[in-house]
């Protein structure tokens, strides 16, 4: 019977597919796309078996600590260190894997349609396989070192896929930007891992928890270490101030945006913090305060920028940053349940939004809302699915986003303060506003580009049914909040009884928070309808009236410009100074200096050689006299 | 008996004349002759010291003989060089022989 101890197979399946596609992919029929899809489907089926096993285990009612499997990787006996290629399957990993394997499967199928005819079709599926192998390893890793390796693995796949059309300069630059920006965070993560290992002498996550609970780390040390871990999460999960790479990452193919830059990789930071929540809990409260502060900043920043962007994928990208900020706030409130619940439903509705935008882009070959509009009649099913995604993201009852967002509001209310709830409610209003704007500008109103509109057509079935599947899931997955629904499906209860930190959190529907968020969403939708409905005249008037604000938002608060300024003025200046030092001090003085000295003295001394015999004779004679005088003087 | 100092003064005068000749003369043959003068001065010193300090030994005299022998050989060699120089350059003026200067 296949069960949880076969977790190691989960990364192995897509990895084998990657290796085969890389080596012999171009000789396979259809460039081997069926192999990548087959590996993904197999991984999903394997996950279902593991899930069944896990649920059977949970039914016994005993305390469940997860099942470990794997092999020794690097035995370093002299250091008393054993690094395992070890996998840990527990509830937290299960929720994450559900998103990774299921959404991943749908998206590779969708890619068959979207990437059709691309010259690097086979390479796309090879890298997608490598990504899924890395991602599953990241989720299942039982030690921080393996997690870090997988973390960098997903980073390199993200780089390769953002720059998939690297002939286009913006794509190549976006790929570099993403890689370098996340690398800033990754250095922090590595430092954090080293700090944790230095005291505990192990990379094993569970053993580090035990060590920390036993008071092995001093509070300041632990706080520093977890903040370093969080730096990694900030980079990967595009939190302020390292969020700048995610909107640009939309240069990649849309399935990549959906899978990597929405549903899976970018939530790795949230997953990391959830995984190491016991450490955050033991550290100084300032660590979690930092998480909350950055989360809140990110939420408001992305929501306001999202209001004015015109590229359909960039708006969705800012909404992703917005969602990630919400999850971080939930984690700051120590609610792993709320964060993972949001992560779970977000995986579906954000993938849905991206794939539906992909259909729009595929159908019209436009992705700027200024050139779209009125597509509802041409692409009814995509419009319907996109609408579901918008309402989920906005969080209208009863779509999944509502329940997850409600859990976060609850957590904020009980662990943080009313100001945070107010801040979040305002961001929810903004979210509803810009998501509705995106729908209205894309699918309703008058077509702004006649040619694109006439050309528009509904997507082929292979691209349509993954979108519709995700639309259904985005509608229903939120009900997992309720214990009754969970029990009916064979879970111990709602998600709060499945994934939690320290003690189960049951979902309580309270009229107060629900009312706040429903009012915020409805007002947001209504304002959007007023501003952007029809000819969008009020919106244009507002943009004219508040031109400076509009420009500020359009340029993303000039954060990119600011970073560019730092690079141009500070980094390059430092570089030029060092180059000057190297050229002038090291090369011209240190190396050429002694050589020049030799040349100079050789030139100066050659004049001694007059070639006149009397001069030499005089030199000899006077030399003898001087020696004689010196010898006599010494004698006396 | 003539005191030793007289011989030494004669040697010194001859040697100085030789040095002056080497430094001041431009003709290679005259320079060689000046060198011979210096060698003769040294020989006088040797013989004088030999006679006044250790008359029963011959060490000084033997040195004088060696000096004469070597001087003869040296003059033979040096005159041969001067001869070749004159054949090549049609001059024996050392100022004009400065090919090795900078």
Interface residues (C-beta under 8 A of the other chain):
Chain A: X606 X607 X609 X610 X611 X612 X613 X614 X617 X618 X621
Chain B: X19 X22 X23 X24 X26 X31 X94 X95 X97 X98 X99 X100 X101 X102
